[in-house]
Amino acid sequence: DQEGRRTAVQRFRYDPACRVALLGIEAAGVGLDFSAASVVVFAELPREVAKLRQAEDRAHRHGQTFPVTVYFLLARNTFDDTRWARLSGALSCLSGVCDGPKGCEEGGGLKV
């Protein structure tokens, strides 16, 4: 319920004994503020890059005073390889990391 979610987020933000919040990407991407996080670990990959960005953005909020490190857990030789290749290419294009349009068309992106 909403009150339970709000209480859990407040505990994560203000209780020094609460060091981990375990969430699904869709739950982490909607209406939550995890700006107290210094490390974010994604153990699943969504189908759409927008959902990934939104979940990641929950830890990068206004007033952020320290860096946030984001990790993605992937299983080699599984569908994760294919999905990550597609997502990382899209992330690179969105972030302007690609070397012009040609880099995006060739699947330029983050190396795993």
Secondary structure in CASP SS format (residue, H / E / C, confidence):
PFRMAT SS
TARGET T0000
AUTHOR 0000-0000-0000
METHOD secondary structure of the structure
MODEL  1
D C 1.00
Q H 1.00
E H 1.00
G H 1.00
R H 1.00
R H 1.00
T H 1.00
A H 1.00
V H 1.00
Q H 1.00
R H 1.00
F H 1.00
R H 1.00
Y H 1.00
D C 1.00
P C 1.00
A C 1.00
C C 1.00
R C 1.00
V C 1.00
A C 1.00
L C 1.00
L C 1.00
G C 1.00
I H 1.00
E H 1.00
A H 1.00
A H 1.00
G C 1.00
V C 1.00
G C 1.00
L C 1.00
D C 1.00
F C 1.00
S C 1.00
A C 1.00
A C 1.00
S C 1.00
V E 1.00
V E 1.00
V E 1.00
F E 1.00
A C 1.00
E C 1.00
L C 1.00
P C 1.00
R C 1.00
E C 1.00
V H 1.00
A H 1.00
K H 1.00
L H 1.00
R H 1.00
Q H 1.00
A H 1.00
E H 1.00
D H 1.00
R C 1.00
A C 1.00
H C 1.00
R C 1.00
H C 1.00
G C 1.00
Q C 1.00
T C 1.00
F C 1.00
P C 1.00
V C 1.00
T E 1.00
V E 1.00
Y E 1.00
F E 1.00
L C 1.00
L C 1.00
A C 1.00
R C 1.00
N C 1.00
T C 1.00
F H 1.00
D H 1.00
D H 1.00
T H 1.00
R H 1.00
W H 1.00
A H 1.00
R H 1.00
L H 1.00
S H 1.00
G H 1.00
A H 1.00
L H 1.00
S H 1.00
C H 1.00
L H 1.00
S H 1.00
G C 1.00
V C 1.00
C C 1.00
D C 1.00
G H 1.00
P H 1.00
K H 1.00
G H 1.00
C H 1.00
E H 1.00
E C 1.00
G C 1.00
G C 1.00
G C 1.00
L C 1.00
K C 1.00
V C 1.00
END
